[in-house]
Structure formats: C-alpha cells, structure tokens
Amino acid sequence: MRPASWGGDLPNPDMLRRPTMRREAQSTSALEGTFEPLETVLAQDYEVGEDKSGLSESMREVLNYLDAAECGIGQIQSGHPISLHSRARIAEASCEGHEVRQSTGLLPKHRGIL
C-alpha cells in the first residue's frame, strides 16, 4: 500500500490532521519563543479564521500558525501553484494581528518558520 492512499478510506481525514497540525503549531511557536502548553492548544475551541481577540497573545501566535497552514493547504488543494504570491498570503496569515502585517511587498520584513 502506498502512503498517498492511506487516507483515502478515512471518512474524515481532518480527524487526524487537526491534532497533528495543532501539535506542529505549538512546537513551531515554541521555537520562535512563544510558549503555550500543548494541552491548552489541543483543548482550545477554535476553527481556522475565527476571531482570536479574546485569547492570550501566545495562543493567538499558535493559532496564526494554524491559519497560515490551512491557507497553504487550501491554495494547493484548489490548484494554485506554489509561488511568491502564495508564500506572501501564507506569511500574511501567520502575522495576523502584528505590526509586521502592515509591511509592503511580497515578502514580510521578518523571518519566520512556515
């Protein structure tokens, strides 16, 4: 059996992807200096794109990673090529709510892990 076909029989592959993406968001944010306990991230009732205004800054950072990842996955699934434009849209999602988002040009002025 080829790995590409493993998820084909699952009724809802997002059941596996969601906790995996949250774990990745938590660990990547920790690499960048933002700490939020994994248990808190997994327990957070958040759907991609929802309002994050009532959450702590560290939780918003972690959830921004989820928004960015879903943006990239959505672009690929809809047939968009991987390009500077798609990279800029993903970077914009990861910077939601930060001053950096106001920068001009295709690429953000800061470096981040996507």
ZADREN-113398 format. One record per residue: residue in three letters; x, y, z of N, C-alpha, C in turn. Coordinates in pm, whole numbers, padded with zeros to 5 digits, always signed. Layout:
N
ALAXYZXYZXYZ
...
***
This chain:
114
MET+00085-00118+00000+00000+00000+00000+00089+00124+00000
ARG+00059+00218-00088+00136+00341-00098+00087+00443+00004
PRO+00179+00522+00064+00138+00623+00163+00033+00721+00112
ALA+00035+00755-00015-00061+00851-00070-00204+00800-00060
SER-00223+00669-00052-00358+00614-00048-00405+00582+00094
TRP-00324+00604+00194-00362+00570+00331-00485+00641+00380
GLY-00502+00768+00348-00615+00845+00398-00741+00831+00317
GLY-00733+00763+00204-00848+00752+00115-00968+00682+00176
ASP-00945+00592+00270-01055+00517+00329-01111+00581+00456
LEU-01048+00687+00502-01096+00753+00623-01218+00838+00591
PRO-01323+00828+00672-01442+00909+00645-01415+01058+00664
ASN-01325+01093+00755-01292+01233+00781-01143+01245+00815
PRO-01057+01262+00714-00912+01270+00739-00873+01386+00831
ASP-00959+01489+00841-00929+01601+00930-00921+01559+01077
MET-00982+01446+01110-00974+01397+01248-00829+01368+01286
LEU-00749+01326+01191-00608+01302+01217-00525+01428+01196
ARG-00561+01505+01097-00483+01623+01063-00493+01731+01170
ARG-00610+01751+01226-00631+01860+01321-00538+01853+01443
PRO-00533+01743+01518-00441+01741+01633-00295+01746+01591
THR-00263+01689+01476-00125+01693+01427-00085+01836+01395
MET-00172+01910+01330-00143+02049+01296-00132+02134+01422
ARG-00214+02108+01521-00206+02184+01646-00077+02156+01721
ARG-00033+02031+01718+00095+01997+01781+00209+02066+01708
GLU+00205+02068+01576+00308+02135+01497+00305+02286+01523
ALA+00187+02345+01532+00174+02488+01560+00234+02521+01696
GLN+00207+02438+01794+00259+02462+01929+00410+02451+01931
SER+00466+02349+01869+00611+02329+01873+00684+02434+01790
THR+00629+02473+01675+00692+02575+01592+00689+02710+01663
SER+00579+02742+01727+00571+02867+01802+00672+02868+01917
ALA+00691+02754+01981+00790+02745+02089+00931+02771+02037
LEU+00961+02723+01916+01092+02751+01855+01114+02900+01835
GLU+01006+02972+01811+01014+03116+01788+01001+03196+01917
GLY+00995+03126+02032+00992+03194+02161+00856+03214+02222
THR+00752+03157+02164+00616+03169+02217+00577+03036+02277
PHE+00545+03036+02406+00509+02910+02470+00362+02908+02507
GLU+00298+02802+02468+00160+02773+02507+00155+02622+02527
PRO+00112+02575+02646+00110+02430+02670+00029+02354+02564
LEU+00080+02239+02524+00012+02159+02422-00131+02126+02463
GLU-00152+02095+02589-00286+02061+02637-00384+02177+02613
THR-00335+02299+02633-00419+02417+02614-00450+02437+02466
VAL-00351+02415+02381-00370+02429+02237-00469+02325+02186
LEU-00454+02201+02231-00545+02095+02187-00687+02117+02236
ALA-00700+02176+02355-00833+02198+02413-00901+02324+02361
GLN-00825+02414+02297-00883+02540+02250-00989+02514+02143
ASP-01108+02565+02167-01219+02551+02071-01204+02661+01967
TYR-01132+02631+01860-01102+02731+01757-01112+02666+01621
GLU-01181+02733+01533-01186+02694+01393-01107+02797+01314
VAL-01035+02752+01216-00949+02840+01137-01028+02959+01085
GLY-00971+03078+01106-01032+03201+01058-01121+03271+01160
GLU-01149+03207+01273-01234+03270+01374-01162+03386+01442
ASP-01239+03469+01511-01185+03582+01586-01102+03531+01704
LYS-00983+03589+01719-00892+03549+01827-00874+03659+01930
SER-00956+03764+01923-00933+03882+02006-00941+03856+02156
GLY-01017+03760+02201-01029+03735+02344-00924+03639+02399
LEU-00830+03599+02317-00730+03500+02357-00598+03566+02395
SER-00516+03494+02468-00385+03546+02506-00299+03564+02382
GLU-00198+03648+02391-00110+03673+02278-00040+03544+02234
SER+00002+03462+02331+00071+03339+02294-00023+03242+02222
MET-00149+03236+02263-00244+03148+02195-00272+03200+02055
ARG-00282+03332+02039-00304+03389+01906-00189+03355+01813
GLU-00066+03358+01865+00052+03322+01786+00040+03179+01734
VAL+00004+03088+01822-00009+02947+01785-00120+02930+01682
LEU-00232+02995+01704-00345+02981+01613-00319+03049+01478
ASN-00235+03152+01477-00195+03213+01350-00123+03110+01263
TYR-00043+03026+01327+00025+02920+01252-00078+02828+01186
LEU-00183+02793+01260-00289+02708+01202-00355+02777+01083
ASP-00385+02905+01098-00445+02980+00987-00354+02978+00865
ALA-00223+02999+00888-00127+03001+00777-00119+02864+00710
ALA-00113+02759+00790-00105+02623+00734-00229+02591+00653
GLU-00346+02624+00705-00470+02597+00632-00479+02680+00504
CYS-00426+02801+00509-00422+02886+00389-00340+02817+00280
GLY-00223+02768+00318-00136+02699+00222-00197+02571+00169
ILE-00256+02493+00258-00319+02367+00217-00435+02397+00122
GLY-00515+02498+00155-00628+02535+00070-00584+02580-00068
GLN-00475+02657-00074-00425+02702-00203-00380+02584-00289
ILE-00310+02491-00230-00262+02374-00304-00380+02288-00348
GLN-00477+02265-00258-00592+02183-00292-00676+02245-00404
SER-00676+02379-00413-00754+02442-00518-00675+02462-00647
GLY-00555+02405-00651-00478+02404-00775-00386+02522-00798
HIS-00371+02610-00699-00280+02723-00714-00135+02674-00706
PRO-00049+02725-00790+00092+02684-00783+00160+02746-00661
ILE+00265+02682-00616+00344+02737-00508+00430+02848-00569
SER+00414+02970-00519+00480+03085-00578+00509+03189-00471
LEU+00573+03299-00510+00595+03409-00416+00462+03466-00368
HIS+00365+03471-00457+00233+03523-00418+00169+03432-00312
SER+00173+03302-00332+00113+03211-00233+00191+03217-00102
ARG+00323+03231-00111+00406+03243+00009+00370+03370+00085
ALA+00344+03478+00014+00306+03605+00077+00171+03592+00148
ARG+00076+03523+00086-00056+03504+00150-00044+03421+00277
ILE+00040+03319+00273+00061+03235+00392+00129+03316+00501
ALA+00231+03395+00465+00301+03479+00562+00206+03580+00624
GLU+00116+03635+00544+00019+03731+00595-00071+03665+00701
ALA-00114+03543+00675-00198+03471+00772-00122+03444+00900
SER+00008+03416+00890+00086+03385+01010+00115+03509+01093
CYS+00101+03628+01034+00131+03753+01103+00005+03827+01147
GLU-00108+03766+01135-00236+03831+01168-00229+03896+01306
GLY-00262+04024+01312-00266+04094+01439-00133+04152+01483
HIS-00032+04148+01398+00100+04201+01433+00132+04321+01346
GLU+00216+04411+01397+00256+04529+01321+00324+04491+01190
VAL+00393+04379+01189+00466+04333+01070+00372+04320+00952
ARG+00247+04289+00976+00148+04267+00870+00130+04392+00784
GLN+00163+04508+00839+00145+04633+00766+00253+04657+00661
SER+00358+04575+00658+00467+04597+00564+00419+04582+00420
THR+00493+04642+00326+00455+04633+00186+00545+04535+00115
GLY+00506+04493-00003+00586+04399-00080+00534+04258-00066
LEU+00595+04169-00142+00550+04030-00141+00593+03954-00017
LEU+00710+03984+00033+00762+03908+00146+00767+03995+00271
PRO+00737+03935+00388+00743+04013+00510+00887+04053+00543
LYS+00902+04156+00624+01036+04204+00661+01101+04117+00766
HIS+01026+04034+00835+01084+03946+00936+01093+03805+00882
ARG+01169+03725+00948+01179+03583+00909+01097+03500+01005
GLY+01031+03404+00954+00952+03315+01036+00954+03176+00975
ILE+00916+03079+01054+00911+02942+01007+00770+02914+00959
LEU+00759+02871+00837+00626+02837+00781+00623+02690+00753
***
